[in-house]
């Protein structure tokens, strides 16, 4: 009987030791898994923020662009800011070329999975005569930075010419050297050139807004 009792005690002790080993091993694995998950989350967070910021900005650009293309096509007339006059109206401020309607000019807060953010959308008319720029504007570097470059399609529009910046000498899509002119021969009712600018800010209740991304897209629409 004594031998049996001893054997039983030894077996019970072995079982307890094995159970303790299992518990300690499980706890160690759980701690390692938590550490790996925490490290991965910390490393991947900046990458996720960059991706979310990119998609937020891209969506805002495409929304404004789609609105312009659809509206112009439906109306059969290229939209321009109120009071647009290609030939004669002096341009004293970038706001003279900025669209004021809410679909093309907005500043709103969004929650996109990376915290509270602000999305600012500004759309400019890039079809203007550079000769109409006011001297006060030309002498203000900060406001000139905001101004989009004037854009005009040169050559035969039916043959698919290149996109030119007015006043620059560039290589066109056809391979020739073209001097971009004033674009005055283009019909403002059938030709539209636009710059969509989107600014994305992170919003912090204590320190205000911090710019995290800015993107621009310029495009042209020629109506039949």
Buried (B, 14 or more C-beta within 10 A) or exposed (E): EEEEEEEEEEEEEEEEEEEEEEEEEEEEEEEEEEEEEEEEEEEEEEEEBEEBBEEBBEBBBEBBBEBBBEBBEEEEBBBBBEEBEBEEEEBBBBBBBBBEEEEBBBEEEBEBEBEBBBBBBBBBBBBBBBEBBEEEBEEBEEBEEBBBBBBBBBBEEEEEBBBBBBBEEEEBEEEEEBEBEBBEEBEBBBBBBBBBBBBBBBBEEEEEBEEBBEBBBBBBBBBE
